Amino acid sequence: MAAKGKKKNFVLDTNVILHDYECIEKFEENDIYLPIVSLEELDKFKKGSEQINFNARAFVRRLDEISDQDLFKKGASLGEGRGRLFVKINGQYHTKVKEAFGEAKADHRILSIAMTLADEQPNVKTILVTKDVNLRMKARSLGMLVEDYINDKVTRVDLFENSEPEFEGVDGDLIDRIYVSKDGINVDEWELASKLDPNDCFVMKSERNSVLARYNPFTDKIVKVEKAVYFGIQPRNAEQTFAMHILSDPDVKLVGLTGKAGTGKTLLALAAALSQEQQYKQILLARPIVSLANKDLGFLPGDEKAKVAPYMQPLFDNLNVIKAQFAQNSSELRKLEEMQKTEKLVIEALAYIRGRSVSETIFIVDEAQNLTPHEIKTIITRAGEGSKLIFTGDIEQIDSPYLDAQSNGLAYMIERMKGQPIFAHVNLVKGERSQLSELASDLL
């Protein structure tokens, strides 16, 4: 995270640790200071089955491995060429903080410790690292150096801004050959092929014809992308056609599907999965639970299933859209009902699916922009043989207070996986829900 050069002191807020329990490994030769109040806060998160609870436990175990009496005075070494880790126990009530904010709550105690350290070591640059925007504002108001934790932030935001590219001025005869050849044309027959990443989808245009195309890295060919119906759902535009083509390719094991509300991300993923149900033992559809307005699940009546039901309703809504495509007594509708009854098709909160084996499974994770990079990694690394993972989300619609368009797990995964043959990303731009939905997404 930190650039090489003069050694610095970094003071970590609790939310950085809960975001990335390996964060202390990311500061190179600089020293890290952990406020004692952060340990107190971590203790509150140790129990539970969510990723945030795992991160708290994992960090505490790592701290125990490297800790001794020197942790509080001389600091514990983090390894060769690395800095030291200190637990800072004084400075909870810095005069400037007390005068400015009064209440000695956890955030103010962390800020006080950072300011005390800066006073004690005036010749060393001391920087508070926090994912809390409000705390960053408070630190700046007192003249304190402060940064967001940016180790896992993406840099290629252009990946999420535009639809698939169009190439004009292509030789019409080349496009004709793509149409007539079942297997496509060799990628090196097109002079712009060097600009392509594996599984890129694009439009090729000449003065007299055009074609929807994809670079297939498994055959090293440019192939035609055809519009088809997938379990009653037909793509409405070129980018949806690209998405369904990618989602239905068994060689592509990991898919990132991004786009604003109303572009059809979840519906397309579910329809594509259902159209391939014979190739997999199970279809799992899940989403993380992110409470809004600080309301915890405990405020809702009923057992765990009843409590999460409102959060899962958008997934059932998409399933109902697919069911509505078929007649009441159709074989397709009976098949869907049987799949739900036998749990071949499962819709649940992500918390209940974590830890399961996902072999020979299509696993769709909706609203993946609300996951941290480490949560995304945890899910993907549990994928067994014969599985396909699909992550959908809108990186501009994040409900977690400590994630943004550049630091969320979905964006992180897409940037890191770009260029891998078994990965594909399609960004949906055109809304298809309704004219009103499209207008609201753009203007509100």
Secondary structure, 3 states (H helix, E strand, C coil): CCCCCCCEEEEECHHHHHHCCCHHHCCCCCEEEEEHHHHHHHHHCCCCCCHHHHHHHHHHHHHHHHCCCHHHHCCEECCCCCCEEEEECCCCCCHHHHHHHCCCCHHHHHHHHHHHHHHHCCCCEEEEECCCHHHHHHHHHCCCCEECCCCCCCCCHHHHCCCCCEECCCCHHHHHHHHHCCCCEEHHHCCCHHHCCCCCEEEEECCCCEEEEEEECCCCEEEECCCCCECCECCCCHHHHHHHHHHCCCCCCEEEEEECCCCCHHHHHHHHHHHCHHHCCEEEEEECCCCCCCCCHHHCCCCHHHHHHHHHHHHHHHHHHHHCCCCCCCHHHHHHHHHHHCCCEEEEEHHHHCCCCCCCEEEEECCHHHCCHHHHHHHHCCCCCCCEEEEEECCCCCCCCCCCCCCCHHHHHHHHHCCCCCEEEEEECCCCCCHHHHHHHHHC
